[in-house]
Amino acid sequence: MNLVGKILTILVVVGAIVFASLTVAVYATHKNWREVVLNEDPGKELGLKKQLEQAKQVNASLKDAQAKLAQELDSEKVSKRDSLTKLEQKVKELADERERLEKEKNQLDEAQRSAVAAMQASQQSLGGLRKELEGLRDEARNVRKDRDEQFKKVVQKTDELHQAVAAAKQLRDRTEVLAKDLGRAQSLLQKNGLDLDRDNKPFPVEGLVTAVHGSDLIEISIGADDGLSRGNHLEVFRIDGNNSTYLGRAEIVRVEPDRAVGRIDPKFRRGMIQKDDRVATKIE
């Protein structure tokens, strides 16, 4: 076989391969158009006829929806026109109201300017009146202060006068009593041959503790009328049945006609002193 024969052989083989490939491709792309158009098998893609029917149904539904939307749109347009008419009327009313308010505002501004002018004049007058009022208040304050001070002085003097009158009467009564007591005491001293100078020792007396103040002060039921004076010393004791308990010694620090106050000497304290304990110049 010469060269041309070999070439022809190769060309035949290549042509056979090409035609075989075309055959396979045509077969692969081949469709059953009847099945494509009329297929109603749910397991496969629906046919074009069925799809067209479904599309027509969807189109009919969409047309119905479009008609409803058109009706709704017409109703909405009517409603919008009514609303717009109402709004236009409202705008007109608001414009009239605004014009009226502007007139009222102008009137109020004019009235305010007049009021401000009147207020300024009043403030100027008020300033003078305020100064005058402050002066009157200061004067009234001073007068009240002076009146209160004078009233306090009058009350104080009245109290002092009443106290002085009461004290004078009490002193007169006490003087009469003391004069009688002094006469009796002098007579008694002369009869018994006693002397008034007893080295700060009281006459034999006995009384009761009427109150205890703190830890070192006691109040007793006897006083100057019983012969006590500041600096006297009394013994404090307690009687319980037939027993007598010594509690301490008290120095008289304040004396009144019918009572006295004594301070307990810590060196002689022997117990806690209570109300109704006894005091005496000496323990019997």
C-alpha positions in Angstrom: 0.0 0.0 0.0 1.4 3.3 -1.0 1.2 6.6 0.9 -2.0 7.8 -0.7 -3.7 4.5 0.3 -2.6 4.9 3.9 -3.8 8.5 4.0 -7.2 7.5 2.6 -7.4 4.7 5.1 -6.7 7.0 8.0 -9.3 9.5 6.7 -11.9 6.8 6.5 -11.2 5.7 10.1 -11.4 9.3 11.3 -14.6 9.9 9.3 -16.1 6.8 10.9 -15.3 8.0 14.4 -16.8 11.4 13.7 -20.0 10.0 12.3 -20.2 7.6 15.2 -19.9 10.6 17.7 -22.5 12.5 15.8 -24.9 9.6 16.0 -24.4 9.2 19.7 -24.9 13.0 20.2 -28.1 13.0 18.1 -29.4 10.0 20.0 -28.6 11.7 23.3 -30.5 14.9 22.4 -33.5 13.1 21.0 -36.8 13.8 22.8 -40.3 12.4 22.7 -42.2 15.6 21.9 -45.6 14.0 22.5 -44.6 13.0 26.0 -43.1 16.5 26.5 -46.5 18.1 25.5 -49.0 15.6 27.0 -47.2 14.1 30.0 -49.3 14.0 33.2 -47.2 11.6 35.2 -46.6 13.3 38.6 -43.2 11.4 38.9 -41.9 13.3 35.9 -42.0 16.9 34.7 -45.5 17.8 33.7 -46.3 18.3 30.0 -46.4 21.6 28.3 -50.2 21.3 27.9 -50.7 20.8 31.6 -48.3 23.6 32.4 -50.3 25.8 30.0 -53.5 25.0 31.8 -52.0 25.7 35.2 -50.6 29.0 33.8 -54.1 29.9 32.5 -55.6 29.2 36.0 -52.9 31.3 37.7 -53.5 34.0 35.1 -57.3 33.9 35.8 -56.6 34.1 39.5 -54.2 37.0 38.9 -56.9 38.8 36.8 -59.4 38.3 39.6 -57.0 39.7 42.1 -56.2 42.6 39.7 -59.9 43.4 39.4 -60.3 43.3 43.2 -57.2 45.5 43.6 -58.6 47.9 41.0 -61.9 48.1 42.9 -60.0 48.7 46.2 -57.8 51.2 44.4 -60.9 53.1 43.2 -62.4 53.0 46.7 -59.1 54.2 48.1 -59.0 57.0 45.6 -62.5 58.0 46.5 -61.6 57.9 50.2 -58.4 59.9 49.5 -60.4 62.5 47.6 -62.8 62.8 50.6 -59.9 63.0 53.0 -58.2 65.5 50.8 -61.4 67.6 50.7 -61.7 67.4 54.5 -58.0 68.3 54.9 -58.4 71.3 52.6 -61.4 72.4 54.6 -59.3 71.9 57.8 -56.5 73.8 56.3 -58.9 76.7 55.5 -60.2 76.5 59.1 -56.7 76.5 60.5 -55.7 79.4 58.3 -58.7 81.4 59.6 -57.8 80.3 63.2 -54.2 81.4 62.6 -55.4 84.8 61.3 -57.6 85.2 64.4 -54.8 84.1 66.7 -52.4 86.6 65.1 -54.9 89.3 65.7 -55.3 88.3 69.3 -51.5 88.0 69.6 -51.1 91.6 68.3 -53.7 92.7 70.8 -51.9 90.8 73.6 -48.6 92.2 72.6 -50.0 95.7 72.7 -51.5 95.0 76.1 -48.2 93.5 77.3 -46.3 96.6 76.3 -48.8 98.7 78.1 -48.6 96.4 81.2 -44.8 96.4 81.1 -44.8 100.2 81.0 -47.2 100.3 83.9 -45.2 97.6 85.8 -42.0 99.6 85.3 -43.7 102.7 86.7 -45.1 100.6 89.6 -41.6 99.1 90.3 -40.2 102.6 90.6 -42.9 103.5 92.9 -42.6 100.2 94.7 -38.9 100.8 95.2 -39.6 104.0 97.2 -42.3 102.3 99.1 -40.1 99.3 99.9 -37.4 101.6 101.3 -40.0 103.4 103.4 -41.4 100.0 104.5 -38.0 98.8 105.5 -37.5 101.9 107.6 -40.9 101.4 109.2 -40.1 97.7 109.9 -36.8 98.6 111.5 -38.6 101.2 113.6 -41.4 98.8 114.5 -38.8 96.1 115.3 -36.9 98.5 117.6 -40.2 99.5 119.2 -41.2 95.9 119.8 -37.8 95.0 121.1 -37.9 97.9 123.5 -41.5 97.1 124.5 -40.5 93.4 125.1 -37.5 94.5 127.2 -39.6 96.9 129.2 -42.3 94.2 129.6 -39.7 91.7 130.8 -38.4 94.3 133.2 -41.9 95.0 134.5 -42.6 91.3 134.9 -39.2 90.8 136.6 -39.8 93.7 138.9 -43.3 92.6 139.7 -42.0 89.1 140.5 -39.3 90.6 142.7 -41.8 92.8 144.4 -44.1 89.9 145.1 -41.2 87.9 146.3 -40.0 90.7 148.4 -43.4 91.3 149.9 -43.8 87.6 150.6 -40.2 87.4 152.0 -40.9 90.5 154.1 -44.0 89.0 155.5 -42.3 85.7 156.1 -39.4 87.5 157.8 -41.7 89.5 160.0 -43.5 86.3 161.0 -40.2 84.5 161.5 -38.8 87.4 163.5 -41.7 87.3 165.8 -41.4 83.6 166.3 -37.6 83.8 166.7 -38.0 86.6 169.2 -40.3 84.5 171.3 -38.0 81.4 170.8 -35.0 83.5 171.7 -36.6 84.7 174.8 -37.5 81.2 175.8 -34.0 80.0 174.9 -32.3 82.7 176.9 -34.5 81.9 179.8 -33.8 78.2 179.5 -30.0 78.9 179.1 -30.0 81.1 182.2 -31.9 78.5 184.2 -29.4 75.7 183.2 -26.3 77.9 183.3 -25.4 77.2 179.7 -23.3 79.4 177.3 -24.1 80.1 173.6 -20.4 79.6 172.6 -20.1 75.8 172.3 -17.1 75.6 169.9 -19.4 75.0 166.8 -21.3 72.2 168.5 -25.1 72.3 168.2 -27.5 71.8 171.0 -28.5 68.2 171.4 -30.9 67.6 168.5 -32.1 64.7 166.4 -33.8 64.5 163.0 -34.3 62.4 159.9 -32.6 62.1 156.5 -35.3 63.4 154.1 -33.4 63.0 150.8 -30.0 61.8 149.5 -28.3 63.8 146.7 -25.5 62.0 144.9 -23.0 60.2 147.0 -22.1 62.8 149.6 -25.0 65.2 150.2 -28.0 64.6 152.4 -31.0 66.7 153.3 -32.3 66.6 156.9 -35.5 67.6 158.7 -34.0 70.0 161.2 -32.5 73.4 160.6 -31.7 76.8 162.1 -34.8 76.8 164.2 -33.4 73.7 166.0 -30.1 75.4 166.7 -28.1 74.2 163.7 -25.6 76.4 161.8 -23.1 76.0 159.0 -20.0 73.9 160.1 -21.9 71.9 162.7 -21.2 68.1 162.6 -24.0 65.5 163.0 -23.7 61.7 163.3 -25.7 59.6 160.9 -27.1 56.2 162.0 -29.9 53.7 161.3 -32.1 52.1 163.9 -33.4 48.6 163.1 -35.5 47.3 166.0 -33.3 47.4 169.0 -30.1 47.7 166.9 -28.4 50.9 165.9 -25.9 51.0 163.0 -23.4 53.9 162.7 -23.2 55.2 159.0 -21.0 58.3 159.1 -20.6 62.0 160.0 -22.1 64.9 158.1 -20.9 68.6 158.1 -23.7 71.1 157.7 -23.1 73.2 154.5 -26.4 75.0 154.2 -29.1 75.8 156.8 -32.7 77.0 156.4 -35.2 77.5 159.2 -36.7 74.1 159.0 -34.2 72.0 157.1 -30.5 71.7 156.3 -28.0 70.1 153.9 -25.0 68.2 155.0 -21.9 66.8 153.3 -20.7 63.3 154.3 -17.1 63.2 155.5 -15.6 60.2 153.7 -13.2 59.5 156.6 -16.2 58.6 158.8 -18.4 56.8 156.2 -19.4 53.4 157.4 -22.3 52.5 155.1 -24.8 53.6 152.4 -27.0 56.4 153.8 -30.7 56.2 152.8 -33.9 58.3 153.3 -35.4 58.0 156.8 -32.0 57.3 158.4 -31.4 59.4 161.6 -29.0 62.2 162.5 -28.1 63.5 165.9 -25.5 65.5 167.7 -24.5 62.2 169.4 -25.6 58.6 169.4 -27.5 57.7 172.5 
